[in-house]
Amino acid sequence: MSLATLIANAVGSRRATAESVSSPNGTEPDLSAAPPDSRRLIRDGRYCQVLAHPESVVFDEVSTRCAWQMLEHKMAFVPAGRVVLDCPWVSCHDGVFTIESVQGEAISVAEMYLDRHCVTNAQYARFVDDGGYQDPQYWPAEMLPLLLRFVDTTDHQGPRFWIDGRPPQDLLNHPVVGICWHEANAYARWAGKRLPSALQWQHAASWFDQSDPADSCRYPWGHAFEPQRANLWSSGQRQTVAVDAFADGDTPNGIAQLIGNVWEWTDTELTFEADAQTSVRGNETLAEVRGGAFDTYFASQATCRFRSGHPMTYRAANVGFRCCLESAALPVA
C-alpha cells in the first residue's frame, strides 16, 4: 500500500485529501474571495479559529473553504496510531542516584494535524502585534502578574532576543526562540490550536512505521542517524536556520525539522518515576521538550524518543515550538 493510499484511508471523511497531507507546493492558497475579516484571520495563521470556531460565531462557506485550504497548506495530517514512551526512571544504588530509560506500554493517539514547520519569528510577530501579551484570555490567571518579565533585550514585551519588540529582519523565517512554555501556549491558544503532547509529537515523528510501536523509527527518515538530514552540532551551523532548510529530514507527510534546529515545547510535564507508585518532581514544574537543536552534540539526544525538559519559564536560544489540533475539533466535510 502506498503512503498516499494509507493517508487517504486514514483521513476518511475529513476535508483533507492524500495530496494535501503530503508535502504542499510553495504557493499559498488564494484568499481573495474570502471576506476581509476572515481573510485577515487566515493570513495571520488563525485559520483554525475559522474552522474550530465557538458555536456563537458562524463563518460563511467561502471563509471555511479558504481556511481548510490554508490548514492543508500549513499543517500535515497524522493518522491515528500507538506510541511507546521511554519513561525516565530514578534508581538508587549505594546512595548514588541514576536515571535510566524504561520502556512503557503502547498508548493510542488520535488522528490530528501538526504544523509542518516550527512557528517563525514572522508568525510570532503577528501575535505580538495583535496584543497577545496584553490579552488575559491566552494566559493562565496565575501568570498575569509575571507577564512584565517576558521582555526582549530592550524591555519590550516579546521573545527574549528581539530588539524594540521586533524580530531580526534576517531571521524572519527562522523559528522563534527565547520564548518560555507559557508564551508558546499563549500563541497556540491565539491561533486556535494547542501545543502537542509528548505522545503526539513522538507519533508525528515516527508514525509511518507502525509495525511495532515498541520498535518505531528513531528518526523521521528511518532508524539510522544521518547527520546531513538535520541541523545538529554535526551540521556545523552552530545556530538556527530557516524552518524549511534540511528538507531531506522531513517526515514522509511533509513535517520539517522534528529533529534538529530547535528543541520543541510540548504540553506534557516531565516527571521521573521512582517506583510504580511514586513520581519524582523538583521545585519547579518541567515541561517536556523534544527533538534536539543546533547545539545538540550527541545523536542519542536527537531522536524521536529522547525526552528532556526545562522549567516552564525557561527562555533559551535553542527552544521553539509548533502547534497541533486534533481532527475531532474540526468540522466534518
N, C-alpha and C positions, 0 to 999 in steps of 0.2 A: 504494500500500500504506500502510495507517495505521501510526502509531507503535506502537500496541498489537500489531498483527499482526507487525510487524517484530521486536519484542521477543519475542513468543511463539515465533516461528520460531527465533530465536537461542537461546532458553533450551533448547529441545528437551526432553530427558528429565529435566532438573533439576526440583527441587521447586517452584521459583518459577513464577508464572503472570504473564500480561501485566498483570493487575490489581495484583499485589503489587509489581511493579517500576515502576509509575507512582507518583505521589505517594500516600502512605498517608493514611488518616484519622487524626484526632488521638488516638484511643483505643488504648492499648497492649493487646496480647493478654492474655486471661485465663489466668493461670498456676496457678490454684488446684488444678488436678488433678495437677500435677507434684509429685514427692516433694520434701521440704524442701531437701535438699542441692542438687539440680539447680535447683530454683526459685530459690535464692539465687544460684547461678552466673549464671542467665539474667537475673535482675533487676539484678545488678551489671554487666551488659554483657559477660558472658563466655560468651554463648551459643555462640560458635564453639568454645569448649573442649568443649562437649557434642557438637557436630556433627563437628568435626575432631579427635576425641579420640585419644590413643595406643591402640594395639591392646590394651594390657593393661587398659584401662578400658572397661567396657560400660555404656551408659546404656539405660534402658528406653524403650519405644516412646512413651510419653506425654511423657517428657522430651525426646526427639528431636523430636516434633511441636511442642511448645511452643518449643523452640529455633529451629526453622525459622520459626515464626510471628514470633518476635522478630527474627530476622535479616531477614526480609522487611519488617518494620516500620522497622527502623533502618538498613538498607543498601539500596542500589539496584543492580540488575543492570546491568552494562555489557557489551554484546556484544563479541565479538572484532572486530578491525579492524586498520588500519595507521596508523602515525604517522610524521610527518616532523618531526625536531627541527631547530631553528635552532642551529647549532654556533658557540659563541664562538671567534673566530679572531684570534690576535695577529699583527700585522704591523708591520714596522719600515721607515720611510722617512726617510732622512737623520737617523738617530739618534732619531727620535720613534716611540714605540710607540703603536699604536692597536688598539682591539678592534672587530671587525666581526662581523656575523652571516652565516654561510654556511649555506645550506640543505643538510641531509643527505639520505640516501636513506630511502625508506619502510621502516619496520620493523614486523613483525607483533606484535600484542599479543593475548594470550589473553583469553577472557571472564573476568569477575571480578565481585565485589561490592565496592562502595565505600560507606563511611559517608555517609549523607545529610547529616550535619552534622559540623562540627568537634567534637572532644572538648571537653566543657564542664568548667567548674570542679567542678560537682557530680559528674560522672563520674570525673574525675581524683582527687577526694577518696576515692572508693571504693578506688582503687589504693593511695593513701597509707594509708588505714585498714587495708587488708589486709596491711600490712607490705611493700609493694612496694619501698621503698628499702632494706630490710634483707635481701631475698631475693636471693642471688647468682645464681640461675638466670636472672634477667631482665637481667643486666648482663654486658658483656664483662669478662674477668678483669682486664684492664689498667685498667679503670675503677673497680674496687672501692676502691682507696686514695683515689680522688678523690670518693667519694660524699658525704663530710662537707662538701664545698664546695657541694653543691646544697641550699641552705637559703633560707628566706624572710627577711623583714625582722626577725624575732625569733630567728633562728638555729635554727629548727625545720626539719627536712628537709621539702622541698616546693618548689613554684614560688616564684620569686623575690619576687613581690609579695604573697604571702599573709601573714597575721599569726597567730602562735601555731599554725602548722600547719594553719590553716583558711582557706578562701577567703572573700572578702567576701560577705555574705549577699545583697546586692543584685545580685551578678554570677554567681549560680549557673548561670544559663542562658547565660552568655557563654562564648566559647572560652577555655580555659585558656591563659595566656601566661606568659612568664618561665620557660619550660622549654627546655632545650637538646635537641639531637638525641638524645642518649643517654637522656634522660628520656622523650622521646616514644617511642623504640624500646622501652624497658623496658615502658611501658604497653601498647604493641601486643602484645608477647610475652605479657604477663599476660592480655590479653583473648583470646589465641588467634588474633591477626591479625598483620599486618605493616604497615609504612609503605609506601605506594605508591611505585613508581619514578617518575622523571620522565616516562617513556613512558606509564605507566598513568595518571598524573594528567592529562596532556595529552589522552590519548584520552578519558577520562571527561568532560572539559570540552567536547569538540568532536566526539564520535563520531557524532552524529546526522546530520552532513553528510559522508558518506564518498564522494561522487562523485569527489573528487580529494584524497587526503591532503595533497598539497603545497599545497593551497589551502583547508584546513579553516577552520572558523569561528574568528574572532579572539576571540569571546566565547561563553559558553554559550547566549546567546539569538540569536546571529547574527553578522554581520560588522561592524555599526556600533556605535560606542560610545554608550551611553545612560546618562548619569550617575545617573539615578534608580533604576537596577537594582542598584546596588552601593554598599557603604559604603567609598568612597574619599574623598580630600580634598574633592572636589567635592560630597559629600553634606552637608558642614557638621557632621557628628557629632564629629569630632576624637577619637574614642575607640571602643572596641569596642561592638557592640550584640549583642542576643540572637542565637543561632545560627539562629533561624527568621525573622529580620527580612529585609527586602528580598526577599520571595518572588518578585517579578517577575524576579529574576535567576537563578532556578533552572534547571537543565537540564530538558529535556523528560521525563526519567525521575525527576525529583524530588531532585536533589542540589543543596544550597543553598550559596551563597556561595563557589563556587570562584573567583570574582573578588571581591576586597574583604574587609573586616573584618580578617583577619589573613593574613599570609604563611603558607604551609604547608610544613613539613618534608617532604622526600621521601627515599627510600632510594637516592639517586644522588649520587655525588661530582661536583662541578662542576670541570671542567678546561678549559683553554684550549689549542687546537691551534695550534702554530707552523708546522707543515707536516704532510704526510701521515704522517710517521714520528715526530713529536715532540709530546709533550704537555707543557704548562707547569703546574707546581704550585707553590704557595707554601710557606712554612714550616709552615703548619697546614692540615690537610685541610678543605676546604669541602664542606658538604652543600648540595645544591640546594634552594632554596625557590621556591614558585610562587604566583601569584595576586594579589599586591598586598595592601595593607592600608588601614586607615582613614586613614593618613597618607601614602599614595601620591599624589603630586601629578600626575605625568604619566600620561595614559591609556595611552601606549605601553608603560608598565611594568606595566600591569594587563591583560594579555591572556592567552589560553590558551597562547601560545607563548613569552612572555618568560621568560628564565632568569636567575636570580641565585643567590647563595649566601652562606652565613655559616660561620664556624668551628663545628665540631660541639659546642663547649662554650658557644656564644653563647646568652644568656638575655635576650630582649628583650620589651618590652611589645607588640610588633606581630607576633609569630611564634607560631603554634599548629600544630595538625596534625589529621589524620583518618587512619583506618586502612582497609585493604582486605584481601581474601582471594580468591585465585584459585579459580574454580569447581572446578578439578581437585582441590582439597584437601577438598572437601565430598562427602558421600555422594550417590549417585545414587538417586533415588526408585524 
